[in-house]
Amino acid sequence: MNNENSIKMKYMTIYDHYKTLITNEVLKPGEKLPTEKEIGESFNVSRITITKALNMLSGEGYIYRIQGGGTYVKESDPLINDNKVEFISLITSFKPKGREIELIQGIENHLQQAGYLLSVNNSNDDPDIEKQLVLNMKNKAKGIILYTARSNRNIDVFYDLFKEQYPIIYVDKYPFNVPCSYVVSDNYDGGYKIGKLLTEKGHSRIALIFHEITDFTSELGRFDGFMKAIGDNNIPMGNIKLIPIRGSEMNQNIQRLLKQLLNEKDDSQRITAVFACNDVVAYSLINYINDNNFTLPANFIIAGFDDIYDKPQNIPFITVHQNLYNIGETAAKLVLGQINRETFFNEHHVIPVELVENYNLR
């Protein structure tokens, strides 16, 4: 047995143990679970393993956690426990907040008109939790809307769902090499708009900060659109510096390369713009620049994607706004169409995006 399988067995043991206690009402709603330290001592496991099990229980609505206050049994979810209730399961890779609420509202408003309820579960961007949620909900929900984890590690599960013609719609991104229905933003057009605007404003040396391109259909579209705009405007490929992200945050290698590019003495080699794959990465870059007091070119600008933050006040910034309400509403229509066998199981919908410009102080 390899180490990965051993870890999986351990966290599933903890998950099954507390799920059984809760469903059999040995642990009642509002009752506090043992601390993570106590669970670790009882099962002789690491904190990572405990967190994985608790995240799964939380994602399925069995428990809730109060920061600094412990973990408690949640009131039973009628969507999960009452088979008479027809509902659609939305499985996200994050705890919905801010702009993502628009996605939920778009889904929920359309489902209510059709007499369905919506259950929201969170995989915490963990592919193992995502897999368990999908398999559990498949037997309870009439259909699933899935905002996938970043790893794309559950291709086998997604392919089985397609073969079974189980109603499932992917939003934001979709798995490679699996026939499926999805609703996504027009990432290609968003990337093209950013590339076109930057070149029109005279930027010819640009750094791109993207995750491993092959893992993200959304980022691949942004990259392809940007590169098409660069080619259309006759910018040499050698002027584009691609800096890959490995992990969720900017690492030391990225910071080192950025420092080198931003401090370049030869103005003909110095970058004047950065296109980050999303606003989270863009703002990490902005904070890094501010913390290190870089002297920037007069026309320096940063581009992101998602339009999720207030615009920075000290660095010119552009981003792309996605219509998440429309994405949610379209996904709800598609999943209901699949349930009623009125739509195909390989439909693709691309929602238009808007460029948002902000040139404060410069």
Buried (B, 14 or more C-beta within 10 A) or exposed (E): EEEEEEBBEBBBEBBEBBBEBBEEEEBEEEEEBBEBEEBBEEBEBEEEBBBBBBBBBBBBBBBEBEEEEEBBBBEBBEBBEEEEBBBBBBBBBEEBEEBBBBBBBBBBBBBEEEEBBBBBBBBBBBBBBBBBBBEBBBEBBBBBBBBBBBEBBBEEBBBBBBEEEBBBBBBBBBBEEBEBBBBBBBBBBBBBBBBBBBBEBEBBBBBBBBBEBEBBBBBBBBBBBBBBBBEEBEBEEEEBBEBBBEEEEBEEEBBEBBBEBBEBEEEEEBBBBBBBBBBBBBBBBBEBBEEEEBEBBEEBBBBBBBBBBEBBEEBBBBBBBBBBBBBBBBBBBBBBBBBEEEBEBEBEBBBEBEBBEBEEEE
